[in-house]
Amino acid sequence: MSVQLLVFAKAPVPGRVKTRLCPPASAAQAAAIAAAALADTIDVLDVTPAVRRTLVLSGQYPVPPGWRTVAQHGTGLAQRLVHAYTDTALPGTATLLLGMDTPQLTTVLLGSAVEALDSGADAVLGPAHDGGWWTLGLPDPAAAAALHDVPMSTPDTGRHTLTALRRRGLAVTLMGTLRDVDTVEDAYAVAEQCHGGRFAAAVRANLPARDPAASRSGPGWG
């Protein structure tokens, strides 16, 4: 089975993205950080073999070379995600959907998810540090209907997603856990993992220098 890649994204418009970075960031600075995260994510997907690459977008954003764009639609995040799978479905092609909030994503990790789908996995799920998930791969786009009853943006979203998939009889292959960029501490932590990408540079340029004491005592730094 071949695989297509989707990035579920919001256009990096000041005041509409990464608002939990404000303060200390301004709305424009938060948008610059979001834009860098999206660009780094696209870079990784660009070098990963796929039948097709699509931005599933809220708002307007320049279409990268070799990509296509479809608009998000629906009431609520769960419905928009379901539509992302069904609107982009290709016969005989699995779909791997990713967010734009894990710019530390590597080609090795993404390749492992693609390989699992290509090898016949029922579903692939990448848990996130905050209890959500950073990727969901499905050979059958109709299986995304499982998301309809999953509460989104909660500390239990990932667990409920896993349960919903298993209730459909799917054997789920789990990927490594990644940290989403939601808060300022998330941004600092993820920037340290990006090793020279746009995101790390954007964090340095748009957030104040990190307090070493806060980095030692903050969540996820034990």
N, C-alpha and C positions, 0 to 999 in steps of 0.2 A: 504494500500500500504506500502510495506517495503522500507527502505532507505539504500543507500550506501553512504560512505563518501570518498571524494577525497581531497587530499592536493596538490595544484598546486605549485611546488617548484623548486628552482634553487639550485644545489649543492653548499654548502658554500666553494667555492674555492677563495683564496685571489686574489684580482684584478677583480673578476667577480661579487661579491655581495656587497651590501651596500657601494658602492663607494662614496656616498654622505656623509658618515661619515668620509671621509678622506680629509684633516685633520679635527680634531686632531688625529683620529685613523690612524694607519698604515693599509695596506691592510690585513695583517694577523689578526689584532685586529678586523677589520670590519667583517672578515669572522667568527671569533669566536663568535661575537654577532649574526650574521645570523644563525650560527649553533645552538646557544642556543634558538633563536626564533623558529626554526623549531622543535627542541626537545620538547619544552614546548607545542607547538601546537599538536604534535603527542601524547603527554601524555594525553591531554584533549580528543582527539578523541578516544584514547584507552579505555577509561572508558565510552564512549557513545555508547549505543546499536546501532548496525548497521549490515546489512547483509554482508558487505564487506568493507574493508578499503584499499585505493590505493594511493600511491604516484605517481603523474603525474609529471615526473622529467625531468629537463634539466641538464644533466651531470650524474655523478656517486655518489651514496650515499648508505650506508649499509641499506638493507631492514629490517625494524623493525619486530620483531616476530609477526606473524599473519597478516602481510601486504603483498601486492603485489606491483609491480612497473610497470608502463608503461611509455614509452618515450614521451616527448612532440615532436610534429612535426607540420610543417606548416610555412607559411610566415607571420610573424607579430603576435603580441600577440592575436588579435581577433581570427585568424584562429587556433592558438594553443589551445585556450580555447574551441572553438567549437569541435575540435578533442578530447579534453579531455572527453567531454560528450559522443560523439559517439563511441569512442574507448573502453569505459568502460561500455557501456549500458548493463543492465540486464532486461529481460522481467519482467514487473510488479513491477519494482523497481525504486523509485525516486532517484535522485542524488543530493547530497549537496556538492558543491565544495567550498573550502576555500583556502586562501592564507597562506603564512608562516610569514606574517608581523604583525600579531596581537596576540602576545603571551599572552596578557592579557585576551584572550578569556576564558570564564568560562563554566563549565559544565551546569550551569543553562541556559545561553544564547544559547549555542549550542543545548541543549535539547529542548528549545523552537522552534528553527528552525526545528529540526527533527520532533517534534510533529506536527508542522504546515503542513509539507509535509505528514506525516503519516495520518493526518486528512483530506487530500484532497485538500490542497492549490494548486492553479494553478502555482504559483511561489513564491519563498521566496528570498528577496533581503536585504542584510545588507549594508547600506551606510557606507562609510568611511569619516573621518574628512577632508581628502584632496579633496573630491569630487568624489572619485572612489567608489569601493565597496569591502567588505571583504568576502562576501559569496553570492553565487547564487545557489538556489535550484530549480530543475526542475523535475516534475514527468515524463515528456516526453523529452528524450535527444535531439530529433529532434528540439525542441523549441530553443535550443542553437544557431540555425542558425540566430536568431535575432541579435546575437552579431557581425555578419559579417560587418554590416554598422555602428557599434558604434566606434567612435574614442577613442582609449585607452590612458591611462596615461595622461589625461587632467583633469582640475578642473571640467569638466562637464560630465565625463564618467558615473558617477552614474545616473545623470539625463537622459542622452541619453539612458542608458540601461533600465531604467524604462519606458521611452517612447516606445522603441523598443518592449519590452515585452507586453505592453498594446496594441500596434498596432496589435499584434498577437491574441488579444482578451483574454489575460490572466489577471486575477485578481491577483494583486501582494500583498503579505503580507510582510510588512516592519519590519525588525528587528532593534535593537538598533544600534546607530552609534558608531563605534570604530575608534581609531586613528591608522593608519598605521605607521610603523617605516621606515621612509625615511631619515630624517635629524637627526642631533645630538639632537636638542630639542625634536623631537619625541621620540628618544631613552630614554632620561631622563624622559619624561612624562609617557611613557608606563612602564618603570621600576618601577615607583612609584605605579603602579597598579598591579604589578605582585606578590607582597607579598611572597618573598622567592623562586621564581622559578629560573631556570637556567638563564633566560634572565636578571633578575635583577642583579644576581651575575656577569654575563658577562659584563654588562654595568659598574658596579663598578670597575671591573678588567681592563677594556680596554679603558675607557674614563676618562678624567680628572674630578675632582670633579666639580659639577655643580655650576655655579655662581648664588647665590640667587637673585641678582638684575636682571640677564637675565631671570630667571625663572618667575619673577613677570611681566616683560614687554614683554615677547615673545608671539607669536601667540598661541591662545587656552588656555591662562592662566588667563583669566579675571574672 
